[in-house]
């Protein structure tokens, strides 16, 4: 009758050097491969601390990093793989004589039913370089040409680990980019479907009803086409910004930019304007005007009774602020409104034709100019703050002595406009 196999035998004959450690790093048992690798018998190892064997390396980091690895296993209950490190082991039978050994180690937790780490499985792979041909007087192997010194295994392993980390980071970034692209295609399709469906419905209704007013049908169709044009224009601008398509840069006076925009804008609400002259930035006047227009449209949509626009220099930055006295944006949504196609419920109610791209485009323009666009805290309403680096030849410092120009524009009947949040 064949005897039942010993459950411990597979561990003992495992070709990989392995040991079982207590939580305080004392050897509980070791297999034969570990005994051969360490040059010590089971009796010489069991009951001793791991750190009486692993005495550290020439770099002084081996034992410390091993201890940190074991601590991570105990704290997290997960397997920890160490990079190759140099350890100095006391030579068997030669007290005080150290040998450099290059080991790659894996430490895995042994868990109780309730998830507590009761022990650690410690596996080791030996990659210590072997000596080659006899050395010449200058340290070279006989008959070989001089060559650059070989790099230490732990240095090579560190480089490989770094390359692997970079590769994972790149793959993660590519996956995120693909997900953003997929989401953008989905959102774009959704936003394009509404005006296309409306256009088809109106044209079909006009053709089916001989008594229908053709001019009314055409006017409705024109609104749908304009809506499509707005979406396409926003998408093209985002594509240019994503592709880093540069427009001609020039010094742009932000105060003049605001004055020009307001001169061409039919006021829909009371505007309070404070502009500091000479606040000049370097960039595209076309894109900065687009940014300002998007901020103004957004503020006018949500304002209760007024909108305030200010331009001033702050250190080495130009600051343009657009504020409204509307209901404001809750703090959790202040970043969400800069997400493409995101539209708050009140924005959809106030302006169903909005694209949800105005604020994302404004932020991308700010970033393309080396600046930032954020929503700042305010007592009431919403305050958009644009910060851009001042132009090198800006006269903002000298102009600081000039009082800001004040202006107030009374409201006119509301008009349709594009916006975002």
For each residue, the residues with C-beta under 8 A, 3 or more apart:
1:
2:
3:
4:
5: 9
6: 9
7: 10
8: 11 12
9: 5 6 12 13
10: 7 13 14
11: 8 14 18 29 31
12: 8 9 31 32
13: 9 10 31 32
14: 10 11 18 31 33
15: 33
16: 33 123 124 125
17: 31 33 34 36 37 38 123 124 125 126
18: 11 14 30 31 33 34 121 122 123 124
19: 27 28 29 30 31 34 45 50 121 122
20: 27 28 29 30 110 119 120 121 122
21: 25 26 27 28 50 70 119 120 121 122
22: 25 26 28 119 120
23: 74 117 118 119 120
24: 49
25: 21 22 49 50 51 67 70 120
26: 21 22 47 48 49 50
27: 19 20 21 30 45 46 47 48 49 50
28: 19 20 21 22 46 119
29: 11 19 20 42 46
30: 18 19 20 27 34 35 38 42 45 46
31: 11 12 13 14 17 18 19 34 35
32: 12 13 35 36
33: 14 15 16 17 18 36 37
34: 17 18 19 30 31 37 38 45 124
35: 30 31 32 38 39 40 41 42 45
36: 17 32 33 39
37: 17 33 34 124 126
38: 17 30 34 35 45 53 89 92
39: 35 36 89 91 92
40: 35 44 45 53 92
41: 35 44 45
42: 29 30 35 45 46
43: 46
44: 40 41 48
45: 19 27 30 34 35 38 40 41 42 48 53
46: 27 28 29 30 42 43
47: 26 27
48: 26 27 44 45 52 53
49: 24 25 26 27 52 53
50: 19 21 25 26 27 53 54 66 70 122
51: 25 54 55 63 66 67
52: 48 49 55
53: 38 40 45 48 49 50 89 90
54: 50 51 62 63 66 87 89
55: 51 52 63 87 88 89 90 98
56: 60 61 62 63 64 87 88
57: 60 61 62 63 85 86 87 88 100
58: 86 88 100
59: 62 85 86 154
60: 56 57 64
61: 56 57 64 65 85
62: 54 56 57 59 65 66 85 86 87 88
63: 51 54 55 56 57 66 67 87
64: 56 60 61 67 68
65: 61 62 68 69 82 83 85
66: 50 51 54 62 63 69 70 82 85 87 105
67: 25 51 63 64 70 71
68: 64 65 71 72
69: 65 66 72 73 80 82 105 107
70: 21 25 50 66 67 73 74 80 107 120
71: 67 68 74 75
72: 68 69 75 76 78 80
73: 69 70 76 77 78 79 80 107 108 109 117 120
74: 23 70 71 77 109 117 120
75: 71 72
76: 72 73 80
77: 73 74 109 111 115 117
78: 72 73 109
79: 73 106 107 108 109
80: 69 70 72 73 76 106 107 108
81: 104 105 106 107
82: 65 66 69 85 104 105 106 107
83: 65 104 154 157 158 161
84: 102 103 104 127 153 154 156 157
85: 57 59 61 62 65 66 82 102 103 104 105 154
86: 57 58 59 62 100 101 102 152 153 154
87: 54 55 56 57 62 63 66 100 101 102 103
88: 55 56 57 58 62 98 99 100 101
89: 38 39 53 54 55 98 99 101
90: 53 55 94 95 96 97 98 99
91: 39 94 97 98 99
92: 38 39 40
93:
94: 90 91 97
95: 90
96: 90
97: 90 91 94
98: 55 88 89 90 91
99: 88 89 90 91
100: 57 58 86 87 88 128
101: 86 87 88 89 126 128
102: 84 85 86 87 126 127 128 129 153 154
103: 84 85 87 124 125 126 127 128
104: 81 82 83 84 85 124 125 127 157
105: 66 69 81 82 85 122 123 124 125
106: 79 80 81 82 122 123 124 125
107: 69 70 73 79 80 81 82 120 121 122 123
108: 73 79 80 120 121 123
109: 73 74 77 78 79 117 119 120 121
110: 20 117 118 119 120 121
111: 77 115 116 117 118
112: 115 116 117 118
113:
114:
115: 77 111 112
116: 111 112
117: 23 73 74 77 109 110 111 112 120
118: 23 110 111 112
119: 20 21 22 23 28 109 110
120: 20 21 22 23 25 70 73 74 107 108 109 110 117
121: 18 19 20 21 107 108 109 110
122: 18 19 20 21 50 105 106 107
123: 16 17 18 105 106 107 108
124: 16 17 18 34 37 103 104 105 106
125: 16 17 103 104 105 106
126: 17 37 101 102 103
127: 84 102 103 104 153
128: 100 101 102 103 153
129: 102 150 153
130:
131:
132: 141
133: 141 142 143 144
134: 141 142
135: 139 140 141 142
136: 139 140 141 142 144
137:
138: 146
139: 135 136
140: 135 136 144 145 146 147
141: 132 133 134 135 136 144
142: 133 134 135 136
143: 133
144: 133 136 140 141 147
145: 140
146: 138 140
147: 140 144
148:
149:
150: 129
151: 155 156
152: 86 155 156
153: 84 86 102 127 128 129 156 157
154: 59 83 84 85 86 102 157 158
155: 151 152 158 159
156: 84 151 152 153 159 160
157: 83 84 104 153 154 160 161
158: 83 154 155 161 162
159: 155 156 162 163
160: 156 157 163 164
161: 83 157 158 164 165
162: 158 159 165 166
163: 159 160 166 167
164: 160 161 167 168
165: 161 162 168 169
166: 162 163 169 170
167: 163 164 170 171
168: 164 165 171 172
169: 165 166 172 173
170: 166 167 173 174
171: 167 168 174 175
172: 168 169 175 176
173: 169 170 176 177
174: 170 171 177 178
175: 171 172 178 179
176: 172 173 179 180
177: 173 174 180 181
178: 174 175 181 182
179: 175 176 182 183
180: 176 177 183 184
181: 177 178 184 185
182: 178 179 185 186
183: 179 180 186 187
184: 180 181 187 188 340 341
185: 181 182 188 189
186: 182 183 189 190
187: 183 184 190 191 340 341 356
188: 184 185 191 192 231 235 341
189: 185 186 192 193
190: 186 187 193 194 341
191: 187 188 194 231 341 355 356
192: 188 189 195 196 228 231
193: 189 190 196 197
194: 190 191 197 198 227
195: 192 198 199 224 225 227 228 231
196: 192 193 199 200 224 228
197: 193 194 200 201
198: 194 195 201 202 220 224
199: 195 196 202 203 221 224 225 228
200: 196 197 203 204
201: 197 198 204 205
202: 198 199 205 206 217 220 221 224
203: 199 200 206 207 217 221
204: 200 201 207 208
205: 201 202 208 209 212 217
206: 202 203 209 212 214 217
207: 203 204
208: 204 205
209: 205 206 212
210:
211:
212: 205 206 209 216 217
213: 216 217
214: 206 217 218
215: 218 219
216: 212 213 219 220
217: 202 203 205 206 212 213 214 220 221
218: 214 215 221 222
219: 215 216 222 223
220: 198 202 216 217 223 224
221: 199 202 203 217 218 224 225
222: 218 219 225 226
223: 219 220 226 227
224: 195 196 198 199 202 220 221 227 228
225: 195 199 221 222 228 229
226: 222 223 229 230
227: 194 195 223 224 230 231 353
228: 192 195 196 199 224 225 231 232
229: 225 226 232 233
230: 226 227 233 234 353 355 418
231: 188 191 192 195 227 228 234 235 355 357
232: 228 229 235 236
233: 229 230 236 237
234: 230 231 237 238 355 357 358 361
235: 188 231 232 238 239 357
236: 232 233 239 240
237: 233 234 240 241 290 361
238: 234 235 241 242 340 357 360 361 364
239: 235 236 242 243
240: 236 237 243 245
241: 237 238 244 245 361 364 365 368
242: 238 239 364
243: 239 240
244: 241 368
245: 240 241
246: 249 284
247: 284 286 287
248: 284
249: 246 282 283 284
250: 282 283 284 285
251: 280 281 282 391 393 394
252: 256 257 280 281 282 283 284 285 288 391
253: 256 257 277 278 279 280
254: 257 258 275 279 280 281 288 311 318 320 388
255: 258 259 275 276 277 278 279 311 405
256: 252 253 259 260
257: 252 253 254 260 261 285 288 289 292
258: 254 255 261 262 273 275 292 309 311 320
259: 255 256 262 263 275
260: 256 257 263 264 289
261: 257 258 264 265 289 292 293 296
262: 258 259 265 267 271 273 309 407 409
263: 259 260
264: 260 261
265: 261 262 296
266: 412 415
267: 262 270 271 409 410 411 412
268: 300 411 412 413 414 415 417
269: 300 303 305 306 307 411
270: 267 305 306 307 408 409 410 411
271: 262 267 306 307 308 309 407 408 409
272: 306 307 308 309 406 407 408
273: 258 262 308 309 310 405 406 407 408 409
274: 308 309 310 311 312 404 405 406
275: 254 255 258 259 309 310 311 404 405 407
276: 255 279 311 312 313 396 399 400 402 404 405
277: 253 255 399 402 404 405
278: 253 255 313 394 395 396 398 399 402
279: 253 254 255 276 311 312 313 318 390 394 396 399
280: 251 252 253 254 318 390 391 393 394 395 396
281: 251 252 254 288 318 369 371 388 389 390 391 394
282: 249 250 251 252 369 389 391 392
283: 249 250 252 287 288 369 388
284: 246 247 248 249 250 252 287 288 369
285: 250 252 257 288 289
286: 247 289 290
287: 247 283 284 290 291 365 368 369
288: 252 254 257 281 283 284 285 291 292 365 369
289: 257 260 261 285 286 292 293
290: 237 286 287 293 294 361 362 365
291: 287 288 294 295 361 362 365 366 373 386
292: 257 258 261 288 289 295 296 320 322
293: 261 289 290 296 297
294: 290 291 297 298 358 359 361 362 418 419 420
295: 291 292 298 299 322 362 384 386
296: 261 265 292 293 299 300 307 309 322
297: 293 294 300 301 358 417 418 419 420
298: 294 295 301 302 322 358 359 384 419 420 421
299: 295 296 302 303 307 322 323 324 326 382 384
300: 268 269 296 297 303 307 324 417 419
301: 297 298 347 350 351 354 417 419
302: 298 299 324 326 327 346 347 350 381 382 421
303: 269 299 300 306 307 324 325 326 381
304: 324 325 326 327 381
305: 269 270 325
306: 269 270 271 272 303 324 325
307: 269 270 271 272 296 299 300 303 322 323 324
308: 271 272 273 274 321 322 323 324
309: 258 262 271 272 273 274 275 296 320 321 322 323
310: 273 274 275 319 320 321 323 404
311: 254 255 258 274 275 276 279 318 319 320 404
312: 274 276 279 318 319 404
313: 276 278 279 317 318 319 390 394 396 397 399 400
314: 317 318 319 387
315:
316: 389 390
317: 313 314 371 387 388 389 390
318: 254 279 280 281 311 312 313 314 387 388 389 390 394 396
319: 310 311 312 313 314 385 386 387
320: 254 258 292 309 310 311 385 386 388
321: 308 309 310 376 383 384 385 386
322: 292 295 296 298 299 307 308 309 383 384 386
323: 299 307 308 309 310 378 381 382 383 384
324: 299 300 302 303 304 306 307 308 381 382
325: 303 304 305 306 380 381
326: 299 302 303 304 381 382
327: 302 304 346 381
328: 378 380 381 382
329: 333 334 337 344 375 382 421
330: 333 334
331: 334
332: 336
333: 329 330 336 337 344
334: 329 330 331 337 374 375
335: 338 339
336: 332 333 339 342
337: 329 333 334 342 344 359 375 420 421
338: 335 342 359 360 363 373
339: 335 336 342 360
340: 184 187 238 356 357 360
341: 184 187 188 190 191 355 356 357
342: 336 337 338 339 356
343: 347 348 354 356 420 421
344: 329 333 337 347 348 421
345: 348 349
346: 302 327 349 350
347: 301 302 343 344 350 351 354 419 420 421
348: 343 344 345 351 352 354
349: 345 346 352
350: 301 302 346 347
351: 301 347 348 354 416 417 419
352: 348 349
353: 227 230 416 418
354: 301 343 347 348 351 358 418 419 420
355: 191 230 231 234 341 358 418 420
356: 187 191 340 341 342 343 360 420
357: 231 234 235 238 340 341 360 361 420
358: 234 294 297 298 354 355 361 362 418 419 420 421
359: 294 298 337 338 362 363 373 420 421
360: 238 338 339 340 356 357 363 364 420
361: 234 237 238 241 290 291 294 357 358 364 365
362: 290 291 294 295 358 359 365 366 373 386 420
363: 338 359 360 366 367 373
364: 238 241 242 360 361 367 368
365: 241 287 288 290 291 361 362 368 369
366: 291 362 363 369 371 372 373 386 387 388
367: 363 364 370 371 372 373
368: 241 244 287 364 365
369: 281 282 283 284 287 288 365 366 388 389
370: 367 388 389
371: 281 317 366 367 386 387 388 389
372: 366 367 386 387
373: 291 338 359 362 363 366 367 384 385 386 387
374: 334 384 385
375: 329 334 337 382 383 384 385
376: 321 383 384 385
377: 383
378: 323 328 381 382 383
379:
380: 325 328
381: 302 303 304 323 324 325 326 327 328 378
382: 299 302 323 324 326 328 329 375 378 421
383: 321 322 323 375 376 377 378
384: 295 298 299 321 322 323 373 374 375 376
385: 319 320 321 373 374 375 376
386: 291 295 319 320 321 322 362 366 371 372 373
387: 314 317 318 319 366 371 372 373
388: 254 281 283 317 318 320 366 369 370 371
389: 281 282 316 317 318 369 370 371
390: 279 280 281 313 316 317 318 394 396
391: 251 252 280 281 282 394
392: 282
393: 251 280
394: 251 278 279 280 281 313 318 390 391 397
395: 278 280 398 399
396: 276 278 279 280 313 318 390 399 400
397: 313 394 400
398: 278 395 401
399: 276 277 278 279 313 395 396 402
400: 276 313 396 397
401: 398
402: 276 277 278 399
403:
404: 274 275 276 277 310 311 312
405: 255 273 274 275 276 277
406: 272 273 274
407: 262 271 272 273 275
408: 270 271 272 273
409: 262 267 270 271 273
410: 267 270
411: 267 268 269 270
412: 266 267 268 415
413: 268
414: 268
415: 266 268 412
416: 351 353
417: 268 297 300 301 351
418: 230 294 297 353 354 355 358
419: 294 297 298 300 301 347 351 354 358
420: 294 297 298 337 343 347 354 355 356 357 358 359 360 362
421: 298 302 329 337 343 344 347 358 359 382
